[in-house]
């Protein structure tokens, strides 16, 4: 009997606390869930392509100044966001994106001589925390529609699987299994992992229409912990080490060194493609980024604060019926 009374008291206390949180805490009533998709363009910062100033062959790149917009690819994905505070949200993204670049169109002659190229399909799972630093309500003309505007910055991290490839004799060849810089062949050099971690950051905004649709835009960067998004990192290896007498070995040797000797001779450049020559820069890891349009659907609570907020914004108040005296 005593046990029953204790359990009933605990249940009553739990119900009271829940009622207080939901009924009297305006912030809790604003908690919301939305989900949707994104479609955008991508680019990357690495050794291939780019617009570095002429040097002595080093793949130095002044960050975004080395990015070629004409090499942009695409991104498509989905996301779920949960508001844990009026100003803070947590978001999970699942994205498929492609990056790529070619040396042959670079305005840096040393890279045109190197003549490498790649594309990389990336599957990403990312979590980010958003801080809403600016918001505005009811910004449509005459207040006839409720349109919320929110701008935010975010940071987070996640994991991704990537698979750099190069086109050879009309076919896209996966580069990681080939070990184009001697990975798996030279003692102490292991093949890089295609599952990697990243840190993310960026900013975005969205408009909320009719309390249930969100149309927005987001710009995000991904700092990775690998220098092999483009399969280029250090130095050229002796192609004979890669030629193991199989067709795969022949492809590995061919894709490890694609030097354009005609451009080198025309510009009086010493060919860097010899064994031990500079092929990449192992001191800087690769980055990738995207800019995308987002469209989401809002699932909101129906608490009293939620209803009161939009009733005040729209002026949609219940009209009291007037009573008139009967006249005789």
Residue pairs with C-beta under 8 A, 6 or more apart in sequence:
21 28
22 28
22 29
22 303
23 303
23 304
26 305
27 85
27 86
28 303
29 301
29 303
29 304
29 305
29 306
30 83
30 86
30 301
30 305
30 306
30 309
31 82
31 83
31 84
31 301
32 82
32 83
32 298
32 299
32 300
32 301
33 80
33 81
33 82
33 83
33 298
33 299
33 300
34 80
34 81
34 214
34 296
34 297
34 298
34 299
35 78
35 79
35 80
35 81
35 296
35 297
35 299
36 78
36 79
36 214
36 294
36 295
36 296
36 297
37 76
37 77
37 78
37 79
37 294
37 295
37 296
38 75
38 76
38 77
38 78
38 79
38 93
38 95
38 218
38 292
38 293
38 294
38 295
39 74
39 75
39 76
39 292
39 293
40 74
40 75
40 218
40 290
40 291
40 292
40 293
41 72
41 73
41 74
41 75
41 290
41 291
41 292
42 72
42 73
42 74
42 75
42 97
42 98
42 99
42 288
42 289
42 290
43 67
43 68
43 69
43 71
43 72
43 73
43 99
43 288
43 289
43 290
44 67
44 99
44 100
44 101
44 120
44 229
44 230
44 286
44 287
44 288
44 289
45 61
45 63
45 64
45 66
45 67
45 286
45 287
45 288
45 289
46 101
46 227
46 229
46 230
46 232
46 286
46 287
47 59
47 61
47 116
47 230
47 232
47 233
47 279
47 280
47 281
47 286
48 101
48 102
48 103
48 111
48 116
48 117
48 118
48 230
48 232
49 68
49 71
49 101
49 102
49 103
49 105
49 106
49 111
50 61
50 66
50 67
50 68
50 101
50 106
50 108
50 111
51 65
51 66
51 67
51 68
51 106
51 107
51 108
52 59
52 60
52 61
52 62
52 66
52 106
52 108
52 111
53 108
54 108
54 109
54 110
55 110
57 110
57 272
57 277
57 278
58 278
58 281
59 111
59 278
59 280
59 281
60 281
61 284
68 101
68 105
68 106
70 105
71 100
71 101
71 102
71 105
73 97
73 98
73 99
73 100
73 119
74 97
74 98
75 95
75 96
75 97
75 98
75 290
75 292
76 95
76 96
76 97
77 93
77 94
77 95
77 96
77 97
77 124
78 93
78 94
78 95
79 91
79 92
79 93
79 94
79 294
79 296
80 91
80 92
81 89
81 90
81 91
81 92
81 130
81 296
82 89
82 90
82 91
83 89
84 90
86 132
87 131
87 132
87 133
88 129
88 130
88 131
88 132
89 129
89 130
89 132
89 152
90 127
90 128
90 129
90 130
91 127
91 128
91 129
91 130
91 154
91 156
92 125
92 126
92 127
93 124
93 125
93 126
93 127
93 128
93 158
94 124
94 125
95 122
95 123
95 124
95 126
95 290
96 121
96 122
96 123
96 124
97 121
97 122
97 124
97 288
97 290
98 119
98 120
98 121
98 122
99 119
99 120
99 122
99 229
99 288
100 117
100 118
100 119
100 120
101 117
101 118
101 230
102 116
102 117
103 111
103 112
103 114
103 115
103 116
103 117
104 112
104 115
104 117
104 260
106 112
109 263
109 267
109 269
110 269
110 272
112 260
112 263
113 259
113 260
113 263
113 264
113 267
113 269
113 271
113 272
113 273
114 258
114 259
114 260
114 272
114 273
114 279
115 258
115 259
115 260
115 263
116 166
116 230
116 232
116 258
117 166
117 167
117 258
118 164
118 165
118 166
118 175
118 230
118 231
118 232
119 164
119 165
119 166
119 172
120 162
120 163
120 164
120 165
120 229
120 230
121 162
121 163
121 165
122 160
122 161
122 162
122 288
123 160
123 161
123 162
124 158
124 159
124 160
124 198
124 222
125 158
125 159
125 160
126 156
126 157
126 158
126 160
126 198
126 200
126 222
127 156
127 157
127 158
128 154
128 155
128 156
128 200
129 154
129 155
129 156
130 152
130 153
130 154
130 204
131 152
131 153
131 154
132 150
132 151
132 152
133 151
133 152
133 153
134 149
134 150
134 151
135 148
135 149
135 150
135 151
136 148
136 149
137 146
137 147
137 148
137 149
137 313
138 146
138 147
138 148
138 313
138 314
139 147
139 149
140 146
140 147
143 313
143 314
143 315
145 209
145 210
146 208
146 210
146 211
146 310
146 313
146 314
147 207
147 208
147 209
148 207
148 208
149 205
149 206
149 207
149 208
150 205
150 206
150 208
151 203
151 204
151 205
152 203
152 204
152 205
153 201
153 202
153 203
154 200
154 201
154 202
154 203
154 204
154 220
155 199
155 200
155 201
156 199
156 200
156 201
157 197
157 198
157 199
157 200
158 197
158 198
158 200
159 195
159 196
159 197
159 198
160 195
160 196
160 198
160 222
160 224
161 194
161 195
161 196
162 194
162 196
162 229
163 174
163 176
163 194
164 174
164 175
164 176
164 228
164 229
164 230
164 231
165 172
165 173
165 174
165 175
166 172
166 173
166 175
166 231
166 255
167 173
168 251
168 254
168 255
173 251
173 255
175 231
175 255
176 191
176 192
176 194
176 228
176 231
177 191
177 248
178 242
178 248
178 251
178 252
178 255
178 256
179 185
179 189
179 191
179 242
179 252
180 231
180 237
180 242
180 252
180 255
180 256
181 189
181 232
181 233
181 234
181 235
181 236
181 237
181 256
181 279
182 189
182 237
182 241
182 242
183 189
183 190
183 191
183 192
184 190
184 191
185 237
185 241
185 242
186 237
186 241
192 226
192 228
193 226
196 224
196 225
196 226
197 224
197 225
198 222
198 223
198 224
198 225
199 222
199 223
200 220
200 221
200 222
200 223
201 220
201 221
201 223
202 218
202 219
202 220
202 221
202 289
203 218
203 219
204 216
204 217
204 218
204 219
204 220
204 294
205 216
205 217
206 214
206 215
206 216
206 217
206 294
206 296
207 214
207 215
207 216
208 214
208 298
209 215
211 298
211 300
211 310
212 297
212 298
212 300
213 295
213 296
213 297
213 298
214 294
214 295
214 296
214 297
214 298
215 293
215 294
215 295
216 293
216 294
216 295
216 296
217 291
217 292
217 293
217 294
218 290
218 291
218 292
218 294
219 289
219 290
219 291
220 289
220 290
220 291
220 292
221 287
221 288
221 289
222 287
222 288
222 289
223 285
223 287
224 285
224 286
224 287
224 288
225 285
226 285
226 286
227 233
227 280
227 281
227 282
227 284
227 285
227 286
228 286
229 286
229 288
230 286
232 279
232 280
233 279
233 280
233 281
233 282
234 279
234 280
234 282
235 276
235 277
235 278
235 279
235 280
236 256
236 257
236 272
236 273
236 274
236 275
236 276
236 277
236 278
236 279
237 256
237 275
238 275
239 253
239 256
239 257
240 253
242 249
242 252
242 253
242 256
243 249
243 250
243 252
243 253
257 273
259 271
259 272
259 273
261 271
263 269
264 270
264 271
271 277
272 278
272 279
273 279
300 306
310 316
311 317
